[in-house]
Amino acid sequence: MDDKTAKPDLSGQCGQVQCSESVTPTDLSFEELRNKFDTSATHALVRREIASKPSTHGSATRQVVSGKIFKKCKSATFQIDGATYTIVASPPGGAGAPREEAPRPPPLPTPRNGTPPKQGALTIVRRSSSRSKTESCSTPTDEQLDQLDLETEHLPAVDTPDACDKAALRLRYLLRQLNRGEISAETLQKNLQYAAKVLEAVYIDETKRLADEDDELSEVQPDAVPPEVREWLASTFTRQLATAKRKSDEKPKFRSVAHAIRAGIFVDRIYRRVTSTALMQFPQDVVRVLKTLDEWSFDVFTLHEASNGQPVKYLGYELLNRYGMIHKFKVPPTILENFLGRIEEGYCRFHNPYHNNLHAADVAQTVHYMLCQTGLMNWLSDLEIFATLVAAVVHDYEHTGTTNNFHVMSGSDTALLYNDRAVLENHHISAAFRLMREEEYNILQNLSRDEFREFRTLVIDMVLATDMSFHFQQLKNMRSLLSLAEPTIDKSKATSLVLHCCDISHPAKRWDLHHRWTMSLLDEFFLQGDKERDLGLPFSPLCDRNNTLVAESQIGFIEFIVEPSMGVCADMLECILGPLHSGNKSGTNAATEPTIDENSGAESVNKFKIRKPWITCLSDNKKIWKEQATKDAEARANQEQEENIEVQPPPEE
């Protein structure tokens, strides 16, 4: 027999099988391998012998087959080219048949009397590849390294298991060649870049697993359990959806020609008259105010006055209509009007100075700016835009005007219901979806089951992300992701960060708007402080009306919270929209601005940048607060000096 022909390794097995032809290499398909064995002379004899006496399949008696001693048994295991195979014999009637579904060999020819004999089945099962495991786990030899080809054109994708083996082998080879001084800089650079990408892919997978609090189910091979079992495991023991999600690594692109056209004419649509449609009628003063809806420092207080105290109703309706959500998802106009009216009532339920319908409208308008003026809307699907807008509208629904910490410390019913975790955020989501279960407020009634599940998951993720206790972890995770050479950003995490930044964006607006918001927020804090004093609880930060440094608190809020958040959000948006913008260079984008190369001073068209009107506002507001802090410090010093003079005893005569 030729040296290249593998001989079956039958040591330790119950029988011996010899093949009359060369054994098939392991790179053949399973069907080809099975056919090879089915057509072999020896295997035909074995099958004929077993079929002639099926009752002796499990016996230990020996029979002579083709001049060889053959022990009848239920299975025989052998190795070919490092791969282990097992021939499993099933008796008639299926007893002892393997559990997995496998191809059956072709039936024997029917005897002349026309009565086919009862027979079992022979199945070849590939169990493992001992050689491949040994090679992947052991240190490569010098001979293997000498045969290594350092070309990088035909390497496997960086996110595949084979890429890890290739990268490890190349790194060992590069190390050896560096010690010998026998490698070019270009070859070294290409191979190190490939190895770095492999490590980044592994890091991304591990980061996602840890950040998302994933479980061991993700490590189960797809074919390890039946699909229905895996679906049950996913739906019962994880937070994953049973339905398949959209892949996050899809290339950003315009989803249709209609979307590309919408991106170009979106600004012009702001000037159309709302009253010309057959939808809800808008007062003329509201139409006039909504003409400035695309501005960063939109004056929601003016809209509040023009709408007779109903900014959520008109602004929410206008946004959903502009983005085509009413038509796309067949939202009945009357149902939408009813829904927004009830949401507005919920915001006014506790008469909060800050967390009220004005705040809801302000956040929804800021989210609209991020979607429209940066181009983010072109990266999202219609359903994702719909969920983002609704999440912005309901994100503080039925807010009590107190913090999560107050609910926990006071032992409120809401804190007991949600076990002290994201108390208010959980209530906002739950109350909003309970409202939408009622027929007259159900704006989701025409969504499919899968659309509803995706919509609900997105809204839950976004509103929960507005819990400030997740702030630093949220920024840390996004910074870590953006530090990678080729980051892949999940859409849910992107929209969650956008909503969170819009929720705390008032210090990044024009001074007159920011100052008014600040005074309203402090009023709400002080009211909570009064409740804490009455309950005998310690004052929460900034809630003691007699001992709060307003200017200093806002300076700290801007420097340590708002500025870093807006910076990370801008970096994320530029990372997301850069590929989309480069693929649409022929068009113009009002949201972009040229960047200046620091070395040459020339404009760079390669790096995509969005406009950041908040930078100027943050700088101006912080400057004003610092001036105010200096004046307040002087006033406190003068007051303390006067008090000291008053308490000094009169001089003795």
C-alpha positions as CSV (number, residue, x, y, z in Angstrom):
1,M,0.0,0.0,0.0
2,D,1.2,3.5,-0.8
3,D,2.7,5.5,2.1
4,K,0.1,8.2,1.7
5,T,-2.7,5.8,2.2
6,A,-4.0,5.8,5.8
7,K,-4.6,2.6,7.5
8,P,-7.5,2.3,10.0
9,D,-6.3,2.3,13.6
10,L,-8.3,-0.6,15.1
11,S,-6.3,-1.0,18.3
12,G,-8.6,-1.6,21.3
13,Q,-11.7,-2.1,19.1
14,C,-13.9,-5.2,18.9
15,G,-13.3,-6.0,15.3
16,Q,-10.9,-5.5,12.3
17,V,-11.9,-3.9,9.1
18,Q,-9.6,-3.6,6.0
19,C,-10.4,-1.5,3.1
20,S,-9.5,-2.6,-0.5
21,E,-8.9,0.9,-1.7
22,S,-7.3,4.1,-0.5
23,V,-9.0,5.7,2.4
24,T,-10.8,9.0,1.7
25,P,-9.0,12.2,3.0
26,T,-10.8,14.1,5.7
27,D,-11.5,17.1,3.6
28,L,-14.2,15.2,1.7
29,S,-17.8,15.8,2.7
30,F,-19.6,13.4,5.0
31,E,-21.8,12.2,2.1
32,E,-18.7,11.5,0.0
33,L,-17.0,9.7,2.9
34,R,-20.1,7.5,3.5
35,N,-20.4,6.7,-0.2
36,K,-16.7,5.6,-0.2
37,F,-17.3,3.1,2.5
38,D,-20.6,1.9,1.0
39,T,-18.9,1.0,-2.3
40,S,-15.9,-0.7,-0.7
41,A,-15.7,-4.5,-1.3
42,T,-14.9,-5.3,2.4
43,H,-17.7,-3.0,3.7
44,A,-20.1,-4.7,1.3
45,L,-19.1,-8.1,2.6
46,V,-19.5,-6.9,6.2
47,R,-23.0,-5.5,5.5
48,R,-24.0,-8.7,3.7
49,E,-22.8,-10.8,6.6
50,I,-24.6,-8.7,9.2
51,A,-27.8,-8.6,7.2
52,S,-27.8,-12.3,6.8
53,K,-27.9,-12.9,10.5
54,P,-29.3,-9.8,12.2
55,S,-29.9,-11.6,15.4
56,T,-26.2,-12.0,16.1
57,H,-25.4,-8.2,15.9
58,G,-24.6,-8.0,19.5
59,S,-23.2,-11.4,20.0
60,A,-19.6,-12.2,20.8
61,T,-19.4,-15.1,18.3
62,R,-16.7,-14.8,15.7
63,Q,-17.4,-15.4,12.0
64,V,-15.1,-15.8,9.0
65,V,-15.6,-13.0,6.5
66,S,-13.5,-12.9,3.3
67,G,-10.9,-15.1,5.0
68,K,-10.6,-12.8,8.1
69,I,-11.8,-13.3,11.6
70,F,-14.6,-10.7,12.3
71,K,-16.2,-10.3,15.6
72,K,-19.9,-9.2,15.3
73,C,-20.4,-6.0,17.3
74,K,-22.6,-2.9,17.4
75,S,-19.9,-0.4,16.4
76,A,-16.3,-0.1,15.2
77,T,-14.1,3.0,15.7
78,F,-11.1,3.9,13.5
79,Q,-8.9,6.9,12.6
80,I,-8.3,8.4,9.2
81,D,-5.8,11.2,8.8
82,G,-6.2,12.3,12.4
83,A,-10.0,12.2,12.4
84,T,-11.9,9.6,14.4
85,Y,-14.9,7.8,12.9
86,T,-17.3,5.3,14.3
87,I,-19.4,2.8,12.3
88,V,-22.7,2.2,14.2
89,A,-24.9,-0.8,13.3
90,S,-28.6,-0.6,14.1
91,P,-30.6,-3.8,14.4
92,P,-33.9,-4.2,12.6
93,G,-36.7,-2.1,14.1
94,G,-34.4,0.7,15.2
95,A,-33.2,-0.7,18.5
96,G,-29.8,0.7,19.4
97,A,-30.0,3.3,16.6
98,P,-28.0,6.5,17.2
99,R,-30.1,9.4,18.4
100,E,-28.8,11.9,15.8
101,E,-30.4,11.9,12.4
102,A,-27.9,10.6,9.9
103,P,-27.9,9.5,6.3
104,R,-28.7,5.8,5.9
105,P,-26.8,3.6,3.4
106,P,-28.7,2.5,0.3
107,P,-30.8,-0.7,0.7
108,L,-29.4,-4.1,-0.4
109,P,-30.7,-5.5,-3.6
110,T,-34.1,-7.2,-3.3
111,P,-33.8,-11.0,-3.4
112,R,-35.3,-12.9,-6.3
113,N,-38.3,-14.1,-4.3
114,G,-39.3,-10.4,-4.0
115,T,-39.3,-10.4,-0.1
116,P,-36.7,-7.9,1.2
117,P,-34.9,-9.2,4.2
118,K,-35.2,-7.3,7.5
119,Q,-32.0,-5.4,8.1
120,G,-30.5,-2.7,10.2
121,A,-28.6,0.4,9.2
122,L,-24.9,1.3,9.1
123,T,-24.0,4.9,10.0
124,I,-20.6,6.5,9.9
125,V,-20.2,9.2,12.6
126,R,-17.3,11.6,12.8
127,R,-16.5,12.0,16.5
128,S,-13.5,14.4,16.7
129,S,-10.3,15.4,15.1
130,S,-7.5,14.6,17.5
131,R,-4.8,15.8,15.2
132,S,-6.3,19.3,14.7
133,K,-6.8,19.7,18.5
134,T,-3.1,18.7,19.1
135,E,-1.9,21.1,16.5
136,S,-3.9,24.1,17.8
137,C,-2.9,23.5,21.4
138,S,0.8,22.5,21.0
139,T,3.7,24.8,20.3
140,P,4.6,24.9,16.6
141,T,7.9,23.2,15.6
142,D,10.7,24.9,13.7
143,E,9.8,22.9,10.6
144,Q,6.2,24.2,10.7
145,L,7.5,27.8,11.2
146,D,9.9,27.4,8.2
147,Q,7.0,26.4,6.0
148,L,4.9,29.4,7.0
149,D,3.8,31.9,4.3
150,L,3.6,35.4,5.6
151,E,1.3,36.7,2.8
152,T,-1.8,38.4,4.3
153,E,-4.1,38.4,1.3
154,H,-5.8,35.1,1.9
155,L,-6.0,35.0,5.7
156,P,-9.3,34.1,7.4
157,A,-11.7,36.8,8.7
158,V,-10.4,38.2,12.0
159,D,-13.6,37.2,13.9
160,T,-13.3,33.5,13.2
161,P,-11.7,30.9,15.5
162,D,-9.2,29.9,12.8
163,A,-7.9,33.5,12.8
164,C,-6.6,33.1,16.4
165,D,-4.5,30.1,15.4
166,K,-3.1,31.9,12.4
167,A,-2.3,35.0,14.4
168,A,-0.6,33.1,17.2
169,L,1.5,31.1,14.7
170,R,2.5,34.3,12.9
171,L,3.5,36.1,16.1
172,R,5.8,33.2,17.1
173,Y,7.4,33.2,13.6
174,L,7.8,37.0,13.7
175,L,9.5,36.7,17.1
176,R,11.9,34.1,15.8
177,Q,12.7,36.1,12.7
178,L,13.2,39.3,14.7
179,N,15.8,37.5,16.9
180,R,17.5,36.4,13.7
181,G,17.1,39.9,12.0
182,E,15.6,38.2,8.9
183,I,12.3,40.1,8.4
184,S,11.3,43.2,6.4
185,A,9.5,46.1,8.0
186,E,6.6,45.9,5.6
187,T,6.0,42.2,6.3
188,L,6.3,42.8,10.0
189,Q,3.8,45.7,9.8
190,K,1.2,43.8,7.8
191,N,1.3,40.7,10.1
192,L,1.2,42.7,13.3
193,Q,-1.8,44.7,12.0
194,Y,-3.6,41.4,11.3
195,A,-2.8,40.0,14.7
196,A,-4.0,43.3,16.3
197,K,-7.3,43.1,14.5
198,V,-7.8,39.5,15.7
199,L,-7.1,40.6,19.3
200,E,-9.5,43.5,18.9
201,A,-12.2,41.1,17.6
202,V,-11.7,38.8,20.6
203,Y,-11.8,41.9,22.9
204,I,-15.0,43.1,21.4
205,D,-16.7,39.7,21.9
206,E,-15.5,39.6,25.5
207,T,-16.5,43.2,26.3
208,K,-20.0,42.6,24.9
209,R,-20.3,39.5,27.0
210,L,-19.2,41.3,30.2
211,A,-21.0,44.7,29.6
212,D,-24.2,43.1,28.6
213,E,-24.1,40.6,31.6
214,D,-24.3,37.8,29.1
215,D,-24.5,34.2,30.2
216,E,-23.0,30.8,29.1
217,L,-25.8,30.3,26.6
218,S,-23.9,32.3,24.0
219,E,-21.0,29.8,24.2
220,V,-23.3,26.9,23.3
221,Q,-22.6,25.8,19.7
222,P,-25.7,26.3,17.5
223,D,-25.9,22.5,16.7
224,A,-25.4,21.4,20.3
225,V,-29.1,21.5,21.1
226,P,-32.2,21.5,18.9
227,P,-33.5,25.0,17.8
228,E,-36.6,24.8,19.9
229,V,-34.6,24.0,23.0
230,R,-32.2,26.8,22.4
231,E,-35.1,29.2,21.8
232,W,-36.6,28.1,25.2
233,L,-33.3,28.6,26.9
234,A,-32.9,32.0,25.4
235,S,-36.4,33.1,26.3
236,T,-36.4,31.7,29.8
237,F,-32.9,32.2,31.2
238,T,-31.5,35.2,29.3
239,R,-32.6,38.7,28.3
240,Q,-32.2,37.8,24.7
241,L,-35.1,37.9,22.3
242,A,-36.2,34.7,20.8
243,T,-36.6,36.4,17.5
244,A,-33.5,37.1,15.4
245,K,-32.1,40.6,15.8
246,R,-30.7,42.7,13.1
247,K,-26.9,42.3,12.9
248,S,-25.1,45.2,14.4
249,D,-22.3,45.0,11.9
250,E,-24.4,45.9,8.9
251,K,-22.8,48.6,6.7
252,P,-24.6,51.9,7.4
253,K,-26.4,53.0,4.2
254,F,-29.5,54.6,2.9
255,R,-32.3,52.0,3.3
256,S,-34.1,53.2,0.2
257,V,-34.2,56.0,-2.4
258,A,-37.1,57.5,-0.4
259,H,-34.9,57.8,2.7
260,A,-32.1,59.5,0.7
261,I,-34.6,62.0,-0.7
262,R,-36.1,62.6,2.8
263,A,-32.6,63.4,4.1
264,G,-32.2,66.1,1.5
265,I,-35.5,67.8,1.7
266,F,-36.1,67.4,5.5
267,V,-35.3,71.0,6.4
268,D,-37.7,72.3,3.8
269,R,-40.6,70.3,5.2
270,I,-40.5,72.3,8.4
271,Y,-42.1,75.3,6.7
272,R,-45.1,73.4,5.4
273,R,-48.4,74.4,7.0
274,V,-49.5,71.7,9.5
275,T,-53.1,72.8,9.1
276,S,-53.1,71.9,5.4
277,T,-53.2,68.2,6.3
278,A,-56.2,66.2,7.2
279,L,-54.6,65.4,10.6
280,M,-54.9,67.2,13.9
281,Q,-55.4,70.9,13.6
282,F,-52.6,73.1,14.9
283,P,-53.2,76.7,16.2
284,Q,-51.4,79.3,14.1
285,D,-49.2,80.4,17.0
286,V,-48.0,76.8,17.4
287,V,-47.2,76.6,13.7
288,R,-45.2,79.7,14.0
289,V,-43.1,78.5,16.9
290,L,-42.6,75.1,15.3
291,K,-40.8,76.8,12.4
292,T,-37.7,76.9,14.7
293,L,-37.9,73.3,15.7
294,D,-34.6,72.4,14.0
295,E,-32.6,74.9,16.1
296,W,-30.4,73.6,18.9
297,S,-31.6,76.2,21.5
298,F,-35.3,75.7,20.7
299,D,-37.5,77.8,23.0
300,V,-39.9,75.3,24.5
301,F,-41.2,77.9,26.9
302,T,-42.6,79.9,24.0
303,L,-44.2,76.7,22.6
304,H,-45.8,76.1,26.1
305,E,-47.4,79.5,25.9
306,A,-48.5,79.2,22.3
307,S,-50.0,75.7,22.9
308,N,-52.0,76.7,25.9
309,G,-49.9,74.5,28.2
310,Q,-49.8,71.5,25.8
311,P,-46.3,71.3,24.3
312,V,-46.1,67.5,24.4
313,K,-49.3,67.1,22.4
314,Y,-48.3,69.4,19.5
315,L,-44.6,68.7,19.4
316,G,-44.9,65.0,19.8
317,Y,-47.6,64.9,17.0
318,E,-45.5,67.0,14.7
319,L,-42.3,64.9,15.2
320,L,-44.1,61.6,14.5
321,N,-45.8,63.1,11.5
322,R,-42.6,64.6,10.1
323,Y,-40.6,61.4,10.3
324,G,-43.5,59.6,8.6
325,M,-44.2,57.3,11.6
326,I,-48.0,57.9,11.5
327,H,-48.2,56.7,7.9
328,K,-45.5,54.0,8.2
329,F,-47.0,52.2,11.2
330,K,-50.6,53.1,10.5
331,V,-51.1,55.0,13.8
332,P,-54.7,56.3,13.8
333,P,-54.5,60.2,14.3
334,T,-57.3,60.2,16.9
335,I,-55.5,57.5,18.9
336,L,-52.2,59.4,18.8
337,E,-53.9,62.6,19.9
338,N,-55.5,60.8,22.8
339,F,-52.2,59.1,23.7
340,L,-50.3,62.3,23.8
341,G,-53.0,64.0,25.8
342,R,-52.8,61.4,28.5
343,I,-49.0,61.5,28.5
344,E,-49.2,65.3,29.0
345,E,-51.7,64.8,31.9
346,G,-49.3,62.3,33.5
347,Y,-46.4,64.8,33.4
348,C,-48.6,67.4,35.1
349,R,-50.0,65.0,37.8
350,F,-47.6,66.0,40.6
351,H,-47.1,69.7,39.5
352,N,-43.3,69.4,39.4
353,P,-41.4,72.6,38.8
354,Y,-38.9,70.8,36.5
355,H,-39.9,67.2,35.6
356,N,-43.0,68.2,33.8
357,N,-44.5,68.3,30.3
358,L,-42.1,71.2,29.4
359,H,-39.1,69.0,30.2
360,A,-40.6,66.1,28.1
361,A,-41.1,68.4,25.1
362,D,-37.6,69.9,25.5
363,V,-35.9,66.4,25.5
364,A,-38.0,65.2,22.6
365,Q,-37.0,68.3,20.5
366,T,-33.3,67.8,21.4
367,V,-33.5,64.2,20.3
368,H,-35.0,65.4,17.1
369,Y,-32.0,67.7,16.6
370,M,-29.7,64.8,17.1
371,L,-31.6,62.6,14.6
372,C,-32.1,65.2,11.9
373,Q,-29.2,67.7,12.1
374,T,-26.4,65.1,12.6
375,G,-27.8,62.6,10.1
376,L,-28.3,59.9,12.7
377,M,-31.8,59.2,11.2
378,N,-30.2,57.7,8.1
379,W,-28.4,55.1,10.2
380,L,-31.6,54.0,12.0
381,S,-34.5,52.0,10.7
382,D,-38.1,53.4,10.8
383,L,-38.9,51.3,13.8
384,E,-35.8,52.5,15.6
385,I,-36.7,56.1,14.9
386,F,-40.2,55.5,16.1
387,A,-39.0,53.9,19.3
388,T,-36.5,56.7,19.9
389,L,-39.1,59.5,19.6
390,V,-41.6,57.7,21.8
391,A,-39.0,57.0,24.4
392,A,-38.1,60.7,24.5
393,V,-41.7,61.6,25.0
394,V,-42.4,59.1,27.8
395,H,-39.0,59.0,29.5
396,D,-40.2,60.8,32.7
397,Y,-43.9,60.0,32.5
398,E,-45.6,60.4,35.9
399,H,-42.4,61.6,37.5
400,T,-43.0,62.3,41.2
401,G,-40.6,65.3,41.5
402,T,-38.3,63.4,43.8
403,T,-35.2,61.3,43.2
404,N,-34.7,57.6,43.2
405,N,-32.7,57.9,46.4
406,F,-35.7,59.6,48.1
407,H,-38.0,56.8,47.1
408,V,-35.5,54.2,48.5
409,M,-34.8,56.1,51.7
410,S,-38.5,56.8,52.4
411,G,-39.5,53.3,51.5
412,S,-42.2,54.3,49.0
413,D,-44.5,51.8,47.3
414,T,-42.8,52.4,44.0
415,A,-39.4,51.5,45.5
416,L,-40.9,48.4,47.1
417,L,-42.4,47.4,43.7
418,Y,-39.1,47.8,41.8
419,N,-36.8,46.6,44.6
420,D,-34.9,49.9,44.9
421,R,-33.5,49.5,41.3
422,A,-34.0,52.3,38.8
423,V,-37.3,53.1,40.6
424,L,-38.6,56.0,38.6
425,E,-37.3,54.8,35.3
426,N,-39.0,51.4,35.7
427,H,-42.2,53.2,36.6
428,H,-42.0,55.6,33.5
429,I,-41.8,52.6,31.2
430,S,-44.3,50.4,32.9
431,A,-46.9,53.2,33.2
432,A,-46.5,54.2,29.5
433,F,-46.9,50.6,28.2
434,R,-49.9,50.0,30.5
435,L,-51.5,53.1,29.0
436,M,-50.9,51.8,25.5
437,R,-52.7,48.5,26.4
438,E,-55.9,50.5,26.5
439,E,-57.6,50.6,23.1
440,E,-58.2,54.3,22.9
441,Y,-54.4,55.0,23.6
442,N,-52.8,52.1,21.7
443,I,-50.6,53.8,19.1
444,L,-48.9,50.4,18.6
445,Q,-52.0,48.5,17.6
446,N,-50.9,47.9,13.9
447,L,-47.3,46.7,14.7
448,S,-46.5,43.1,14.0
449,R,-45.6,40.9,16.9
450,D,-41.9,41.1,16.0
451,E,-42.1,44.8,15.6
452,F,-43.7,45.3,18.9
453,R,-41.1,43.2,20.7
454,E,-38.2,45.1,19.1
455,F,-40.0,48.5,19.8
456,R,-40.6,47.6,23.4
457,T,-37.0,46.4,24.0
458,L,-35.6,49.6,22.5
459,V,-37.8,51.8,24.6
460,I,-37.0,49.9,27.8
461,D,-33.2,50.1,27.1
462,M,-33.3,53.8,26.3
463,V,-35.4,54.9,29.3
464,L,-33.5,52.8,31.8
465,A,-30.3,54.4,30.5
466,T,-31.6,57.8,31.8
467,D,-31.0,56.5,35.3
468,M,-28.1,58.7,36.5
469,S,-26.6,55.9,38.5
470,F,-25.6,54.3,35.2
471,H,-24.0,57.5,33.9
472,F,-20.3,56.8,34.4
473,Q,-20.5,53.2,33.4
474,Q,-22.3,54.2,30.3
475,L,-19.6,56.7,29.3
476,K,-16.8,54.3,30.2
477,N,-18.2,51.5,28.0
478,M,-18.7,53.8,25.1
479,R,-15.2,55.3,25.4
480,S,-13.7,51.8,25.6
481,L,-15.5,50.8,22.5
482,L,-14.5,53.9,20.5
483,S,-10.9,53.4,21.4
484,L,-10.8,50.3,19.1
485,A,-9.4,50.6,15.6
486,E,-12.7,49.5,14.0
487,P,-15.5,49.8,16.7
488,T,-18.9,48.2,16.2
489,I,-21.6,50.2,18.0
490,D,-24.9,48.6,18.9
491,K,-27.9,50.7,17.9
492,S,-29.6,50.3,21.2
493,K,-26.6,51.6,23.1
494,A,-26.2,54.5,20.6
495,T,-29.7,55.7,21.0
496,S,-29.6,55.2,24.7
497,L,-26.6,57.5,25.0
498,V,-28.2,60.0,22.8
499,L,-31.4,60.1,24.9
500,H,-29.3,60.3,28.1
501,C,-27.3,63.3,26.8
502,C,-30.5,65.0,25.7
503,D,-32.0,64.5,29.1
504,I,-29.2,66.5,30.8
505,S,-28.6,68.9,27.9
506,H,-30.1,72.1,29.3
507,P,-26.7,73.5,30.5
508,A,-25.6,73.2,26.8
509,K,-28.4,75.5,25.6
510,R,-28.6,79.2,25.3
511,W,-28.1,81.0,28.7
512,D,-31.6,82.4,29.1
513,L,-33.0,78.9,28.6
514,H,-30.4,77.2,30.8
515,H,-30.8,79.6,33.7
516,R,-34.6,79.2,33.7
517,W,-34.2,75.4,33.7
518,T,-31.7,75.6,36.5
519,M,-34.0,77.6,38.7
520,S,-36.9,75.2,38.1
521,L,-34.7,72.2,39.0
522,L,-33.5,73.8,42.2
523,D,-37.1,74.6,43.2
524,E,-37.9,70.9,42.8
525,F,-34.8,69.9,44.8
526,F,-35.7,72.3,47.6
527,L,-39.3,70.9,47.7
528,Q,-37.7,67.4,48.1
529,G,-35.5,68.8,50.9
530,D,-38.5,70.1,52.7
531,K,-40.1,66.6,52.5
532,E,-36.8,65.0,53.8
533,R,-36.8,67.4,56.7
534,D,-40.4,66.6,57.6
535,L,-39.6,62.8,57.5
536,G,-36.5,63.2,59.5
537,L,-34.3,62.0,56.6
538,P,-30.9,63.5,55.8
539,F,-30.8,66.1,53.1
540,S,-30.0,64.9,49.6
541,P,-27.3,66.9,47.7
542,L,-28.5,70.3,46.6
543,C,-31.8,69.8,48.4
544,D,-31.2,72.1,51.4
545,R,-32.6,75.5,50.4
546,N,-30.5,77.2,53.2
547,N,-27.2,75.6,52.3
548,T,-26.8,75.2,48.5
549,L,-24.2,76.9,46.4
550,V,-26.0,77.3,43.1
551,A,-23.3,78.6,40.8
552,E,-20.7,76.2,42.1
553,S,-23.1,73.3,41.6
554,Q,-23.7,74.2,38.0
555,I,-20.0,74.6,37.3
556,G,-19.4,71.1,38.6
557,F,-22.4,69.7,36.7
558,I,-21.1,71.2,33.4
559,E,-17.5,70.2,33.9
560,F,-17.9,66.7,35.2
561,I,-21.2,65.5,33.7
562,V,-22.5,67.5,30.7
563,E,-19.3,68.3,28.9
564,P,-17.8,64.8,29.0
565,S,-21.2,63.3,28.0
566,M,-21.6,65.6,25.0
567,G,-18.0,64.9,24.0
568,V,-18.4,61.1,24.0
569,C,-21.8,61.4,22.2
570,A,-20.3,63.5,19.5
571,D,-17.4,61.1,19.0
572,M,-19.8,58.2,18.8
573,L,-22.0,60.0,16.2
574,E,-18.9,60.8,14.1
575,C,-17.8,57.2,14.3
576,I,-21.2,55.9,13.3
577,L,-21.9,58.4,10.5
578,G,-18.4,58.7,9.0
579,P,-18.8,55.6,6.8
580,L,-22.3,56.7,5.7
581,H,-21.0,60.2,4.9
582,S,-18.0,58.9,2.9
583,G,-20.4,56.7,0.9
584,N,-22.5,59.8,0.0
585,K,-19.8,62.4,-0.8
586,S,-21.6,63.6,-3.9
587,G,-24.4,65.1,-1.7
588,T,-24.2,67.9,0.8
589,N,-24.8,67.5,4.5
590,A,-25.8,70.5,6.5
591,A,-24.8,68.8,9.7
592,T,-21.1,68.6,8.7
593,E,-18.3,71.1,8.9
594,P,-14.8,71.0,7.4
595,T,-11.9,70.1,9.8
596,I,-8.6,71.9,9.8
597,D,-5.3,69.9,9.6
598,E,-3.2,71.2,12.5
599,N,0.0,70.6,10.6
600,S,-0.8,72.0,7.2
601,G,-3.6,74.3,8.1
602,A,-5.5,73.0,5.1
603,E,-9.1,71.8,5.2
604,S,-9.4,68.0,5.5
605,V,-12.2,66.3,3.8
606,N,-11.4,62.9,5.0
607,K,-12.5,63.1,8.6
608,F,-16.2,63.5,9.1
609,K,-17.3,66.0,11.8
610,I,-20.7,67.1,13.0
611,R,-21.6,70.6,14.1
612,K,-21.5,71.0,17.9
613,P,-23.4,74.1,18.8
614,W,-23.4,73.0,22.5
615,I,-19.7,73.7,22.8
616,T,-20.1,77.4,22.6
617,C,-23.2,77.4,24.9
618,L,-21.3,75.3,27.5
619,S,-18.4,77.6,27.5
620,D,-20.5,80.8,27.7
621,N,-22.7,79.4,30.5
622,K,-19.7,78.2,32.5
623,K,-18.1,81.6,32.2
624,I,-21.3,83.3,33.5
625,W,-21.6,80.8,36.4
626,K,-17.9,81.4,37.4
627,E,-18.5,85.2,37.4
628,Q,-21.6,84.6,39.5
629,A,-19.7,82.3,41.9
630,T,-17.1,85.0,42.5
631,K,-19.9,87.5,43.3
632,D,-21.6,85.0,45.6
633,A,-18.3,84.3,47.4
634,E,-17.8,88.1,47.9
635,A,-21.3,88.5,49.2
636,R,-20.9,85.6,51.7
637,A,-17.6,87.0,52.9
638,N,-19.2,90.4,53.5
639,Q,-22.2,88.8,55.2
640,E,-19.9,86.8,57.5
641,Q,-17.9,89.9,58.3
642,E,-21.0,91.9,59.2
643,E,-22.2,89.0,61.4
644,N,-18.9,88.8,63.2
645,I,-19.0,92.6,63.9
646,E,-22.5,92.2,65.3
647,V,-21.6,89.4,67.7
648,Q,-18.5,91.1,69.0
649,P,-18.9,92.3,72.6
650,P,-18.8,96.0,73.2
651,P,-15.4,97.3,74.4
652,E,-15.0,97.6,78.2
653,E,-15.0,101.1,79.6
